[in-house]
């Protein structure tokens, strides 16, 4: 294990504690103490994961997250927040973060989240080009367009989309998505699946409030219905 992690935390004691723990787990760790330093390092150095505190001086964690995604980087982002308000977590996920941990947290929980984000889930099928309506998905090139215009998806969103496409027409339970796409245990309490599906709807549906591709199956999970006559795979 030699994954490179950028830890962005302005609290010196916590930054030192987390850095030591992560290095003890075998990770290579670099740190940043404010939002400006964080973005500069993320934009110019190769990292496998960014751990990003939201409450930062100079430039907020949310702004850093937005900047990373607008720059086209798909590096997984795990946000840390001391705020006990759902809105902060939701905004962070909408801006492209892959998961979050709320302070105070146990080190074991943080490590588990990190391992899940770094885990690469092998997908054996769906290596071609898929078209459904105005959406064009080139799996090999990791490219998505809508009406001929590029659509930017985070790494996790693209992975989720591939999983849906490969199981088009089937109802997929939330717990299956958590296990197969995120690598979490089935009983993990998180809304990340719903948040990521909502993001896919905003980016790919004609009317996100009345989805026609990503359908909710009440009490179970989701169904992707792009297998209509408009869907082609080659």
N, CA and C of each residue as an Amber inpcrd file, in Angstrom:
protein
   702
   0.8420000  -1.1870000   0.0000000   0.0000000   0.0000000   0.0000000
   0.8840000   1.2470000   0.0000000   0.8040000   2.0440000  -1.0650000
   1.5980000   3.2660000  -1.1230000   0.7680000   4.4010000  -1.7040000
  -0.5480000   4.3840000  -1.4640000  -1.4020000   5.4360000  -1.9920000
  -1.0440000   6.7810000  -1.3800000  -1.1120000   7.8170000  -2.2240000
  -0.7820000   9.1680000  -1.7900000  -2.0480000   9.9100000  -1.3800000
  -2.0380000  10.4420000  -0.1720000  -3.1940000  11.1540000   0.3630000
  -2.8060000  12.5960000   0.6910000  -3.6710000  13.5270000   0.2790000
  -3.5110000  14.9240000   0.6760000  -4.4840000  15.1840000   1.8200000
  -3.9630000  15.5100000   2.9770000  -4.7770000  15.8110000   4.1530000
  -4.8410000  17.3180000   4.3410000  -6.0480000  17.8710000   4.2510000
  -6.2410000  19.3180000   4.3700000  -6.9760000  19.6020000   5.6790000
  -6.2490000  20.1120000   6.6490000  -6.8080000  20.3490000   7.9850000
  -6.0360000  21.4880000   8.6490000  -6.7600000  22.5210000   9.1010000
  -6.0760000  23.6740000   9.6860000  -5.7930000  23.5110000  11.1730000
  -6.4320000  22.5630000  11.8440000  -6.1680000  22.3260000  13.2560000
  -4.9000000  21.4860000  13.3850000  -3.8490000  22.0980000  13.9280000
  -2.5360000  21.4580000  13.9630000  -2.5390000  20.1140000  14.6770000
  -3.1810000  20.0500000  15.8430000  -3.1670000  18.8090000  16.6160000
  -3.8490000  17.6780000  15.8580000  -5.0080000  17.9680000  15.2710000
  -5.7260000  16.9390000  14.5290000  -4.9580000  16.5500000  13.2680000
  -4.3690000  17.5350000  12.6170000  -3.5900000  17.2580000  11.4030000
  -2.4370000  16.3060000  11.7150000  -1.7460000  16.5510000  12.8160000
  -0.6320000  15.6860000  13.2020000  -1.1030000  14.2880000  13.5710000
  -2.1950000  14.2230000  14.3400000  -2.7250000  12.9310000  14.7640000
  -3.1530000  12.0860000  13.5670000  -3.8870000  12.7080000  12.6440000
  -4.3630000  11.9750000  11.4680000  -3.2040000  11.5840000  10.5560000
  -2.2590000  12.4770000  10.3810000  -1.1040000  12.1700000   9.5280000
  -0.3500000  10.9640000  10.0610000  -0.1120000  10.9590000  11.3720000
   0.6160000   9.8360000  11.9710000  -0.1570000   8.5320000  11.8230000
  -1.4700000   8.5980000  12.0230000  -2.2740000   7.3800000  11.9080000
  -2.2860000   6.8530000  10.4740000  -2.4300000   7.7490000   9.5200000
  -2.4610000   7.3440000   8.1160000  -1.1190000   6.7610000   7.6740000
  -0.0470000   7.3820000   8.1060000   1.2750000   6.8420000   7.7770000
   1.4700000   5.4770000   8.4300000   0.9140000   5.3250000   9.6250000
   0.9900000   4.0330000  10.2930000   0.2240000   2.9510000   9.5540000
  -0.7890000   3.3710000   8.7740000  -1.5680000   2.4220000   7.9670000
  -0.9040000   2.1440000   6.6210000   0.2120000   2.8280000   6.3470000
   0.9480000   2.5660000   5.1240000   0.7530000   3.5770000   4.0120000
   0.0270000   4.6540000   4.2870000  -0.2110000   5.6650000   3.2620000
   0.9090000   6.7050000   3.2390000   1.1310000   7.2810000   2.0650000
   2.0410000   8.4090000   1.9200000   1.1940000   9.6700000   2.0770000
   1.5380000  10.5300000   3.0240000   0.6820000  11.6580000   3.3710000
   1.3850000  12.9910000   3.1600000   0.6980000  13.8950000   2.4710000
   1.1190000  15.2880000   2.3860000   0.0050000  16.1010000   3.0450000
   0.3220000  17.2990000   3.5070000  -0.6780000  18.0940000   4.2130000
  -0.7720000  19.5100000   3.6560000  -1.9180000  20.1300000   3.9220000
  -2.1360000  21.5390000   3.6010000  -2.9120000  22.1510000   4.7590000
  -2.6350000  23.4130000   5.0570000  -3.2430000  24.0360000   6.2310000
  -4.3340000  25.0430000   5.8850000  -4.4820000  25.3800000   4.6060000
  -5.5520000  26.2830000   4.2040000  -6.0300000  25.9230000   2.8050000
  -7.1230000  26.5520000   2.3950000  -7.7260000  26.2020000   1.1230000
  -6.8690000  26.5200000  -0.0820000  -6.1370000  27.6130000  -0.0270000
  -5.2820000  27.9870000  -1.1630000  -4.1800000  26.9490000  -1.3660000
  -3.5010000  26.5910000  -0.2930000  -2.4370000  25.5900000  -0.3820000
  -3.0080000  24.2520000  -0.8480000  -4.1960000  23.9260000  -0.3660000
  -4.8250000  22.6550000  -0.7300000  -5.0680000  22.5640000  -2.2290000
  -5.6490000  23.6170000  -2.7930000  -5.9560000  23.5760000  -4.2210000
  -4.6870000  23.5410000  -5.0570000  -3.6850000  24.3190000  -4.6700000
  -2.4370000  24.3400000  -5.4300000  -1.7930000  22.9670000  -5.4490000
  -1.7890000  22.2840000  -4.3110000  -1.1900000  20.9540000  -4.2610000
  -2.0360000  19.9450000  -5.0340000  -3.3470000  20.0050000  -4.8780000
  -4.2240000  19.0620000  -5.5650000  -4.1290000  19.2130000  -7.0790000
  -3.9340000  20.4480000  -7.5300000  -3.8990000  20.7260000  -8.9610000
  -2.5580000  20.3910000  -9.5980000  -1.5190000  20.3110000  -8.7890000
  -0.1800000  20.1540000  -9.3610000   0.5630000  18.8960000  -8.9390000
  -0.0220000  18.1150000  -8.0440000   0.6270000  16.9010000  -7.5750000
  -0.3410000  15.7230000  -7.6620000   0.1690000  14.5210000  -7.9500000
  -0.7150000  13.3600000  -8.0870000  -1.1000000  12.7630000  -6.7360000
  -2.3950000  12.7990000  -6.4280000  -2.8860000  12.1920000  -5.1930000
  -3.9550000  11.1580000  -5.5270000  -4.0220000  10.1190000  -4.7090000
  -5.0490000   9.0900000  -4.8730000  -6.3110000   9.4430000  -4.1120000
  -6.1960000  10.3620000  -3.1450000  -7.3440000  10.7520000  -2.3190000
  -7.0480000  12.0910000  -1.6570000  -8.0900000  12.9170000  -1.5400000
  -7.9860000  14.1710000  -0.8050000  -8.9420000  14.1110000   0.3800000
  -8.3950000  14.3120000   1.5930000  -9.2210000  14.4330000   2.7960000
  -9.3230000  15.9190000   3.0850000 -10.5300000  16.4520000   3.0070000
 -10.7110000  17.9030000   2.9600000 -11.6400000  18.4060000   4.0520000
 -11.0790000  19.1720000   4.9850000 -11.9000000  19.8200000   6.0090000
 -12.6770000  20.9590000   5.3530000 -13.9300000  21.1570000   5.7610000
 -14.7320000  22.2170000   5.1560000 -14.4300000  23.5900000   5.7460000
 -14.0940000  23.6250000   7.0280000 -13.8490000  24.8960000   7.7050000
 -12.3670000  25.2520000   7.6000000 -12.0080000  25.9530000   6.5340000
 -10.6050000  26.2910000   6.2820000 -10.4120000  27.8000000   6.1480000
  -9.2500000  28.3020000   6.5210000  -8.9410000  29.7200000   6.2840000
  -8.5750000  29.9510000   4.8150000  -8.6200000  31.2040000   4.3960000
  -8.2360000  31.6750000   3.0650000  -9.2580000  31.2650000   2.0020000
  -9.5020000  29.9730000   1.9030000 -10.4500000  29.4660000   0.9030000
 -11.1880000  28.2840000   1.5080000 -12.5050000  28.2950000   1.4800000
 -13.2840000  27.2580000   2.1580000 -13.1000000  25.9000000   1.5030000
 -13.3520000  24.8500000   2.2810000 -13.2630000  23.5060000   1.7500000
 -14.2460000  23.2720000   0.6150000 -15.4370000  23.8500000   0.7160000
 -16.4210000  23.7010000  -0.3530000 -15.9100000  24.3310000  -1.6440000
 -15.2620000  25.4740000  -1.5300000 -14.7240000  26.1400000  -2.7110000
 -13.5710000  25.3390000  -3.3110000 -12.7600000  24.7330000  -2.4540000
 -11.6680000  23.8840000  -2.9390000 -12.2390000  22.6830000  -3.6800000
 -13.2630000  22.0680000  -3.1060000 -13.9060000  20.9160000  -3.7440000
 -14.4470000  21.3000000  -5.1190000 -15.1310000  22.4340000  -5.1670000
 -15.6700000  22.9220000  -6.4390000 -14.5460000  23.1450000  -7.4510000
 -13.4680000  23.7660000  -6.9970000 -12.3540000  24.0560000  -7.8840000
 -11.6990000  22.8120000  -8.4360000 -11.5560000  21.7920000  -7.6050000
 -10.9550000  20.5370000  -8.0500000 -11.7920000  19.9030000  -9.1490000
 -13.0910000  19.8850000  -8.9400000 -13.9610000  19.2690000  -9.9480000
 -14.0460000  20.1160000 -11.2160000 -14.0780000  21.4180000 -11.0840000
 -14.1350000  22.2790000 -12.2720000 -12.8530000  22.1880000 -13.0860000
 -11.7610000  21.8150000 -12.4160000 -10.4840000  21.6470000 -13.1140000
 -10.4110000  20.3020000 -13.8250000 -11.4580000  19.4900000 -13.6880000
 -11.5160000  18.2160000 -14.3840000 -10.8410000  17.0740000 -13.6730000
 -10.4730000  17.2620000 -12.4070000  -9.8140000  16.1920000 -11.6530000
 -10.8550000  15.2940000 -10.9800000 -10.6760000  13.9790000 -11.1490000
 -11.6250000  13.0150000 -10.5860000 -11.0960000  12.3520000  -9.3200000
 -10.0560000  12.9090000  -8.7130000  -9.4960000  12.3630000  -7.4880000
 -10.5870000  12.2500000  -6.4230000 -10.7450000  11.0980000  -5.7840000
 -11.7560000  10.9600000  -4.7280000 -11.5440000  11.9940000  -3.6230000
 -12.6360000  12.5680000  -3.1430000 -12.5800000  13.5620000  -2.0800000
 -13.4360000  13.1080000  -0.9060000 -12.8340000  13.0690000   0.2750000
 -13.5330000  12.7460000   1.5190000 -13.5570000  14.0130000   2.3580000
 -14.7410000  14.5510000   2.6190000 -14.8220000  15.8030000   3.3610000
 -15.0050000  15.5490000   4.8530000 -14.3920000  16.4280000   5.6460000
 -14.5150000  16.4100000   7.1020000 -15.2570000  17.6640000   7.5210000
 -16.2110000  17.5230000   8.4190000 -16.9200000  18.7010000   8.8830000
 -17.3050000  18.5580000  10.3380000 -17.1660000  19.6550000  11.0670000
 -17.5980000  19.6860000  12.4630000 -19.0360000  20.1650000  12.5470000
 -19.5590000  20.6040000  11.4280000 -20.9240000  21.1080000  11.4040000
 -21.9140000  19.9450000  11.4660000 -22.9440000  20.1260000  12.2500000
 -23.9400000  19.0680000  12.4020000 -25.1750000  19.3880000  11.5650000
 -24.9380000  20.0280000  10.4440000 -26.0470000  20.3960000   9.5710000
 -25.9630000  19.6040000   8.2750000 -27.0500000  18.9570000   7.9360000
 -27.0860000  18.1230000   6.7410000 -26.7550000  18.9110000   5.4860000
 -27.1320000  20.1910000   5.4550000 -26.9650000  20.9850000   4.2420000
 -25.5160000  21.0590000   3.8220000 -24.5800000  21.1430000   4.7870000
 -23.1610000  21.2300000   4.4390000 -22.6850000  19.9620000   3.7510000
 -23.1290000  18.8260000   4.2600000 -22.7320000  17.5540000   3.6710000
 -23.3280000  17.4090000   2.2710000 -24.5980000  17.7780000   2.1460000
 -25.2720000  17.6650000   0.8470000 -24.6100000  18.5640000  -0.1870000
 -24.3020000  19.7980000   0.2040000 -23.6420000  20.7250000  -0.7220000
 -22.2950000  20.1680000  -1.1490000 -21.5450000  19.6230000  -0.1930000
 -20.2480000  19.0480000  -0.5190000 -20.3560000  17.9140000  -1.5160000
 -21.3300000  17.0370000  -1.3160000 -21.5190000  15.9110000  -2.2350000
 -21.9710000  16.4010000  -3.6090000 -22.8120000  17.4090000  -3.6300000
 -23.2630000  17.9570000  -4.9080000 -22.1160000  18.6070000  -5.6750000
 -21.1480000  19.1420000  -4.9390000 -20.0070000  19.7960000  -5.5850000
 -18.9830000  18.7850000  -6.0850000 -19.1840000  17.5000000  -5.7490000
 -18.2900000  16.4800000  -6.2820000 -17.5600000  15.6350000  -5.2680000
 -17.7630000  15.8950000  -3.9630000 -17.1380000  15.0410000  -2.9510000
 -17.7380000  13.6410000  -3.0400000 -16.9430000  12.6420000  -2.6870000
 -17.4000000  11.2610000  -2.7880000 -17.9910000  10.7210000  -1.4920000
 -17.6090000  11.2890000  -0.3710000 -18.1330000  10.8410000   0.9150000
 -17.7750000  11.8780000   1.9710000 -18.2910000  11.6890000   3.1980000
 -18.0050000  12.6220000   4.2690000 -17.9100000  11.9030000   5.6040000
 -17.2210000  12.5380000   6.5470000 -17.1550000  12.0790000   7.9320000
 -17.3750000  13.3010000   8.8070000 -18.2410000  13.1640000   9.7890000
 -18.5480000  14.2770000  10.6800000 -17.7330000  14.1750000  11.9650000
 -17.0990000  15.2850000  12.3390000 -16.3490000  15.3400000  13.5860000
 -17.3130000  15.4200000  14.7740000 -16.9710000  14.7830000  15.9050000
 -15.8040000  13.9120000  16.1130000 -16.0620000  12.5290000  15.5150000
 -15.0060000  11.8820000  15.0770000 -15.1430000  10.5600000  14.4820000
 -14.0490000   9.6450000  15.0280000 -14.3160000   8.3540000  14.9650000
 -13.3240000   7.3720000  15.3830000 -12.3470000   7.1560000  14.2350000
 -11.0830000   6.9690000  14.5590000 -10.0710000   6.7650000  13.5210000
 -10.4160000   5.5560000  12.6590000 -11.0100000   4.5440000  13.2810000
 -11.3670000   3.3300000  12.5370000 -12.4020000   3.6220000  11.4550000
 -13.3310000   4.5360000  11.7520000 -14.3320000   4.8990000  10.7530000
 -13.6760000   5.6070000   9.5840000 -12.7680000   6.5370000   9.8790000
 -12.0880000   7.2660000   8.8200000 -11.2930000   6.3160000   7.9300000
 -10.5700000   5.3910000   8.5390000  -9.7820000   4.4270000   7.7730000
 -10.6830000   3.5810000   6.8850000 -11.8290000   3.1680000   7.4130000
 -12.7590000   2.3510000   6.6310000 -13.2800000   3.1260000   5.4220000
 -13.5930000   4.4020000   5.6250000 -14.0680000   5.2400000   4.5160000
 -12.9750000   5.4050000   3.4550000 -11.7520000   5.6190000   3.9290000
 -10.6300000   5.7880000   3.0080000 -10.4270000   4.5220000   2.1850000
 -10.4390000   3.3770000   2.8380000 -10.2430000   2.1140000   2.1430000
 -11.3250000   1.8850000   1.0990000 -12.5560000   2.2530000   1.4490000
 -13.6560000   2.0760000   0.5080000 -13.4980000   2.9710000  -0.7170000
 -13.0720000   4.2080000  -0.5000000 -12.8920000   5.1310000  -1.6200000
 -11.7260000   4.7350000  -2.5160000 -10.7000000   4.1450000  -1.9280000
  -9.5260000   3.7640000  -2.7060000  -9.6870000   2.4120000  -3.3880000
 -10.6670000   1.6630000  -2.9190000 -10.8500000   0.3340000  -3.4860000
 -11.3120000   0.4450000  -4.9350000 -10.6850000  -0.2860000  -5.7920000
 -11.0670000  -0.2940000  -7.1990000 -11.9850000  -1.4780000  -7.4510000
 -13.2030000  -1.1950000  -7.8590000 -14.1680000  -2.2630000  -8.1030000
 -14.0610000  -2.7200000  -9.5420000 -13.6600000  -3.9640000  -9.8040000
 -13.5360000  -4.4420000 -11.1740000 -14.8950000  -4.6190000 -11.8330000
 -15.0470000  -4.0760000 -12.9960000 -16.2770000  -4.2410000 -13.7700000
 -15.9250000  -4.9850000 -15.0430000 -16.5440000  -6.1380000 -15.2300000
 -16.1050000  -7.0380000 -16.2810000 -16.7520000  -6.7700000 -17.6370000
 -17.9080000  -6.0740000 -17.6440000 -18.6300000  -5.8850000 -18.8970000
 -18.8070000  -4.4090000 -19.1920000 -19.5220000  -4.1280000 -20.2930000
 -19.8270000  -2.7520000 -20.6060000 -18.6220000  -1.9530000 -21.0550000
 -17.7800000  -2.5410000 -21.9110000 -16.5740000  -1.8500000 -22.3430000
 -16.7790000  -1.0620000 -23.6380000 -18.0250000  -1.0390000 -24.1460000
 -18.2520000  -0.3960000 -25.4230000 -18.8550000   0.9880000 -25.3160000
 -19.6520000   1.3350000 -26.3240000 -20.3090000   2.6310000 -26.3930000
 -21.8010000   2.4160000 -26.2170000 -22.4140000   3.2270000 -25.3730000
 -23.8490000   3.1140000 -25.1090000 -24.5270000   4.4310000 -25.4510000
 -25.6960000   4.3360000 -26.0450000 -26.4560000   5.5280000 -26.3710000
 -27.8940000   5.3430000 -25.9160000 -28.3990000   6.3230000 -25.1770000
 -29.8130000   6.2940000 -24.7990000 -30.3310000   7.7180000 -24.8680000
 -31.2500000   7.9070000 -25.8030000 -31.7250000   9.2610000 -26.0640000
 -30.5780000  10.1340000 -26.5550000 -30.4050000  11.2700000 -25.9260000
 -29.3460000  12.2030000 -26.3310000 -28.0380000  11.9430000 -25.5970000
 -28.0180000  10.8730000 -24.7710000 -26.8390000  10.5710000 -23.9590000
 -25.9460000   9.5590000 -24.6630000 -24.6690000   9.8730000 -24.7080000
 -23.6710000   8.9980000 -25.3290000 -22.6100000   8.6900000 -24.2780000
 -22.3980000   7.3900000 -23.9990000 -21.4310000   6.9740000 -22.9800000
 -20.3790000   6.0750000 -23.6230000 -19.1440000   6.5320000 -23.5960000
 -18.0200000   5.7420000 -24.0960000 -17.2560000   5.2440000 -22.8660000
 -17.4760000   3.9740000 -22.5240000 -16.8870000   3.4250000 -21.3000000
 -15.3680000   3.3810000 -21.3830000 -14.8430000   2.9520000 -22.5200000
 -13.4000000   2.8120000 -22.6590000 -12.6960000   4.1430000 -22.4760000
 -13.2800000   5.2110000 -23.0140000 -12.6700000   6.5380000 -22.9240000
 -13.1110000   7.3060000 -21.6720000 -14.0600000   6.7180000 -20.9200000
 -14.6180000   7.3890000 -19.7360000 -15.1910000   8.7500000 -20.1110000
 -15.9330000   8.7810000 -21.2250000 -16.5010000  10.0340000 -21.7110000
 -18.0210000   9.9410000 -21.7720000 -18.6780000  11.0380000 -21.4190000
 -20.1350000  11.1290000 -21.4930000 -20.4950000  12.4380000 -22.1760000
 -21.4090000  12.3710000 -23.1300000 -21.8890000  13.5940000 -23.7720000
 -23.4070000  13.5910000 -23.7640000 -23.9640000  14.7780000 -23.7890000
 -25.4160000  14.9520000 -23.8770000 -25.6930000  15.9930000 -24.9420000
 -26.4420000  15.6080000 -25.9310000 -26.6830000  16.4870000 -27.0830000
 -25.3700000  16.9350000 -27.7050000 -24.3890000  16.0360000 -27.6800000
 -23.0980000  16.3190000 -28.2910000 -22.1550000  17.1470000 -27.4390000
 -22.6030000  17.5600000 -26.2580000 -21.7710000  18.3790000 -25.3850000
 -21.2290000  17.5330000 -24.2290000 -19.9530000  17.7210000 -23.8480000
 -19.3690000  16.9220000 -22.7610000 -20.1150000  17.1190000 -21.4420000
 -20.2830000  16.0240000 -20.7320000 -20.8710000  16.0480000 -19.4000000
 -19.8060000  15.5550000 -18.4280000 -19.4630000  16.3780000 -17.4420000
 -18.4460000  15.9490000 -16.4970000 -19.0770000  15.1650000 -15.3570000
 -18.5970000  13.9410000 -15.1500000 -19.0030000  13.1250000 -14.0110000
 -17.7850000  12.8770000 -13.1310000 -18.0030000  12.8490000 -11.8330000
 -16.9150000  12.4640000 -10.9450000 -16.6110000  10.9800000 -11.1810000
 -15.4750000  10.5340000 -10.6720000 -15.0960000   9.1330000 -10.8450000
 -16.1650000   8.2100000 -10.2890000 -16.7220000   8.5510000  -9.1280000
 -17.7400000   7.6960000  -8.5120000 -19.0430000   7.7450000  -9.2880000
 -19.4180000   8.9100000  -9.8070000 -20.6320000   9.0090000 -10.6080000
 -20.5190000   8.1590000 -11.8640000 -19.3530000   8.1840000 -12.5070000
 -19.1670000   7.3990000 -13.7270000 -19.2230000   5.9040000 -13.4040000
 -18.6260000   5.5170000 -12.2970000 -18.6480000   4.1210000 -11.8900000
 -20.0810000   3.6670000 -11.6010000 -20.8580000   4.5370000 -10.9540000
 -22.2560000   4.2260000 -10.6680000 -23.0580000   4.1170000 -11.9580000
 -22.8190000   5.0310000 -12.9000000 -23.5140000   4.9830000 -14.1830000
 -23.2200000   3.6820000 -14.9130000 -21.9670000   3.2510000 -14.9240000
 -21.6000000   1.9820000 -15.5660000 -22.3450000   0.8150000 -14.9240000
 -22.4220000   0.8440000 -13.6110000 -23.0980000  -0.2450000 -12.8930000
 -24.5730000  -0.2910000 -13.2900000 -25.1950000   0.8770000 -13.3880000
 -26.5960000   0.9410000 -13.8120000 -26.7640000   0.4200000 -15.2390000
 -25.9090000   0.8730000 -16.1520000 -26.0250000   0.4830000 -17.5510000
 -25.9260000  -1.0360000 -17.7030000 -24.9890000  -1.6400000 -16.9700000
 -24.7810000  -3.0820000 -17.0780000 -25.9480000  -3.8850000 -16.5210000
 -26.7940000  -3.2320000 -15.7210000 -27.9330000  -3.9170000 -15.1130000
 -29.2310000  -3.2300000 -15.4830000 -29.2560000  -2.6390000 -16.6850000
 -30.4310000  -1.8980000 -17.1430000 -31.6820000  -2.7670000 -17.0670000
 -32.7440000  -2.1900000 -16.5340000 -34.0100000  -2.8870000 -16.4290000
 -34.1910000  -3.6550000 -15.1290000 -33.1140000  -3.7900000 -14.3600000
 -33.1900000  -4.5340000 -13.0990000 -33.2700000  -3.5650000 -11.9190000
 -34.0490000  -3.9580000 -10.9140000 -34.1010000  -3.1720000  -9.6870000
 -32.8630000  -3.4920000  -8.8540000 -32.1320000  -2.4620000  -8.4700000
 -30.8880000  -2.6510000  -7.7230000 -31.0730000  -2.0740000  -6.3250000
 -30.9910000  -2.9060000  -5.2950000 -31.1340000  -2.4120000  -3.9210000
 -30.0130000  -1.4490000  -3.5470000 -30.3100000  -0.5020000  -2.6810000
 -29.2950000   0.4350000  -2.2120000 -28.1080000  -0.2930000  -1.6030000
 -28.3820000  -1.3490000  -0.8370000 -27.2850000  -2.0550000  -0.1640000
 -26.3430000  -2.7020000  -1.1820000 -26.8830000  -3.1300000  -2.3340000
 -26.0240000  -3.6970000  -3.3730000 -25.1230000  -2.6220000  -3.9610000
 -25.6900000  -1.4370000  -4.1790000 -24.8860000  -0.3310000  -4.7170000
 -23.7980000   0.0720000  -3.7310000 -24.1330000   0.1280000  -2.4460000
 -23.1380000   0.4690000  -1.4330000 -21.9890000  -0.5310000  -1.4220000
 -22.3310000  -1.8130000  -1.5380000 -21.3070000  -2.8530000  -1.4980000
 -20.4830000  -2.8870000  -2.7820000 -21.1510000  -2.8210000  -3.9340000
 -20.4750000  -3.0430000  -5.2080000 -19.7800000  -1.8060000  -5.7650000
 -20.3480000  -0.6380000  -5.5370000 -19.7770000   0.5890000  -6.0980000
 -18.9020000   1.3250000  -5.0800000 -19.3240000   1.2960000  -3.8090000
 -18.5660000   2.0110000  -2.7770000 -17.7070000   1.0910000  -1.9130000
 -18.0310000  -0.2020000  -1.8980000 -17.2700000  -1.1230000  -1.0740000
 -17.6280000  -1.0610000   0.3980000 -18.8020000  -0.5040000   0.7160000
 -19.2270000  -0.4000000   2.1080000 -19.9300000  -1.6810000   2.5470000
 -20.0490000  -1.8400000   3.8490000 -20.8720000  -2.9090000   4.3900000
 -22.3320000  -2.5760000   4.1130000 -23.1520000  -3.6080000   3.9870000
 -24.5460000  -3.4060000   3.5950000 -25.3390000  -2.5670000   4.5890000
 -24.9490000  -2.6080000   5.8790000 -25.7150000  -1.8960000   6.8870000
 -25.1590000  -0.5140000   7.1900000 -24.2630000  -0.0160000   6.3280000
 -23.6960000   1.3120000   6.5210000 -24.7860000   2.3780000   6.4040000
 -24.8180000   3.2990000   7.3660000 -25.8160000   4.3620000   7.3480000
 -25.2560000   5.5670000   6.5990000 -25.6740000   5.7540000   5.3760000
 -25.2160000   6.8770000   4.5710000 -26.2380000   7.1530000   3.4740000
 -26.3360000   8.3970000   3.0770000 -27.2470000   8.7920000   1.9940000
 -26.4730000   9.0060000   0.6970000 -25.2460000   8.5390000   0.6430000
 -24.4050000   8.8300000  -0.5190000 -24.9810000   8.2630000  -1.8150000
 -25.6530000   7.0930000  -1.7580000 -26.2550000   6.5310000  -2.9750000
 -27.3110000   7.4860000  -3.5180000 -28.2210000   7.9290000  -2.6550000
 -29.2910000   8.8250000  -3.0830000 -28.7370000  10.1430000  -3.6140000
 -27.6980000  10.6400000  -2.9620000 -27.1010000  11.9060000  -3.3940000
 -26.4590000  11.7680000  -4.7680000 -25.7620000  10.6660000  -5.0050000
 -25.1090000  10.4570000  -6.2990000 -26.1320000  10.2030000  -7.4150000
 -27.2100000   9.4920000  -7.0940000 -28.2620000   9.2800000  -8.1030000
 -28.9010000  10.6200000  -8.4500000 -29.1430000  11.4540000  -7.4390000
 -29.7170000  12.7780000  -7.6900000 -28.7940000  13.5960000  -8.5840000
 -27.4870000  13.4580000  -8.3910000 -26.5280000  14.1890000  -9.2240000
 -26.5730000  13.6880000 -10.6640000 -26.6600000  12.3710000 -10.8530000
 -26.7750000  11.8210000 -12.2120000 -28.0460000  12.3210000 -12.8870000
 -29.1160000  12.4100000 -12.1270000 -30.3670000  12.9250000 -12.6960000
 -30.2070000  14.3660000 -13.1510000 -29.5660000  15.1880000 -12.3230000
 -29.3770000  16.5980000 -12.6880000 -28.5510000  16.7360000 -13.9620000
 -27.5850000  15.8710000 -14.1330000 -26.6720000  15.9900000 -15.2640000
 -27.1860000  15.3060000 -16.5370000 -28.0390000  14.2640000 -16.3780000
 -28.4040000  13.4640000 -17.5440000 -29.8910000  13.4470000 -17.8850000
 -30.7650000  13.7370000 -16.9320000 -32.1940000  13.6990000 -17.2020000
 -32.6640000  14.9920000 -17.8580000 -33.6640000  14.8920000 -18.7160000
 -34.2670000  16.0910000 -19.2970000 -34.9430000  16.9110000 -18.2080000
 -35.6420000  16.2200000 -17.2940000 -36.2950000  16.8690000 -16.1650000
 -35.9600000  16.0700000 -14.9130000 -34.9460000  16.5020000 -14.1590000
 -34.5000000  15.7480000 -12.9780000 -35.6090000  15.4870000 -11.9540000
 -36.6100000  16.3840000 -11.9050000 -37.6850000  16.2060000 -10.9370000
 -38.6740000  15.1390000 -11.3790000 -38.6520000  14.8040000 -12.6570000
 -39.5050000  13.7230000 -13.1850000 -38.6330000  12.7990000 -14.0170000
 -37.7770000  12.0470000 -13.3470000 -36.7930000  11.2130000 -14.0480000
 -37.4200000  10.1250000 -14.9020000 -36.8010000   9.8740000 -16.0310000
 -37.2460000   8.8190000 -16.9340000 -36.1950000   7.7340000 -17.0940000
 -34.9620000   8.0020000 -16.6600000 -33.8710000   7.0330000 -16.7860000
 -33.5590000   6.3510000 -15.4590000 -33.3850000   7.1520000 -14.4130000
 -33.0300000   6.6320000 -13.0930000 -34.2710000   6.6770000 -12.2060000
 -34.9670000   5.5530000 -12.1250000 -36.2290000   5.4980000 -11.4000000
 -36.0240000   5.0020000  -9.9710000 -36.7640000   5.5990000  -9.0490000
 -36.7420000   5.1550000  -7.6570000 -37.7250000   4.0090000  -7.4810000
 -37.2710000   2.9340000  -6.8670000 -38.1460000   1.8200000  -6.5100000
 -38.3430000   1.9280000  -4.9970000 -39.5130000   2.4120000  -4.5970000
 -39.7690000   2.7420000  -3.1960000 -39.4280000   1.5920000  -2.2550000
 -38.6600000   1.9310000  -1.2290000 -38.3200000   0.9670000  -0.2070000
 -37.2630000  -0.0430000  -0.6000000 -36.7570000   0.0550000  -1.8370000
 -35.7800000  -0.9330000  -2.3090000 -34.5030000  -0.2600000  -2.8020000
 -34.6300000   0.5160000  -3.8770000 -33.4410000   1.1180000  -4.4670000
 -33.7680000   1.8400000  -5.7470000 -33.0860000   1.4740000  -6.8440000
 -33.2490000   2.1810000  -8.0990000 -33.2730000   1.2180000  -9.2890000
 -33.8400000   1.7210000 -10.3790000 -33.8490000   0.9730000 -11.6360000
 -33.4530000   1.9290000 -12.7560000 -32.4950000   1.4950000 -13.5830000
 -32.0980000   2.2720000 -14.7550000 -32.8500000   1.7150000 -15.9560000
 -33.6150000   2.5650000 -16.6450000 -34.4600000   2.0970000 -17.7340000
 -33.9660000   2.5820000 -19.0930000 -32.6860000   2.7720000 -19.2130000
 -32.1050000   3.1710000 -20.4940000 -32.0270000   2.0320000 -21.4800000
 -32.6320000   0.8730000 -21.1280000 -32.6080000  -0.2700000 -22.0230000
 -33.7390000  -0.2150000 -23.0380000 -34.4090000   0.9360000 -23.1500000
 -35.4840000   1.1100000 -24.1210000 -34.9080000   0.9750000 -25.5250000
 -35.7600000   0.9980000 -26.5920000 -35.2360000   0.8920000 -27.9610000
 -34.2060000   1.9560000 -28.3010000 -34.1250000   3.0280000 -27.4780000
 -33.1490000   4.0800000 -27.7650000 -31.7430000   3.6680000 -27.3530000
 -31.6200000   2.6270000 -26.5170000 -30.3080000   2.2440000 -26.0070000
 -29.6340000   1.2720000 -26.9560000 -28.4190000   1.5960000 -27.3280000
 -27.6360000   0.7090000 -28.1770000 -26.2830000   0.5070000 -27.5290000
 -25.7270000  -0.6790000 -27.6660000 -24.3840000  -0.9450000 -27.1490000
 -23.5750000  -1.5720000 -28.2580000 -22.3870000  -1.0660000 -28.4450000
 -21.5680000  -1.6090000 -29.5210000 -20.1000000  -1.5620000 -29.1270000
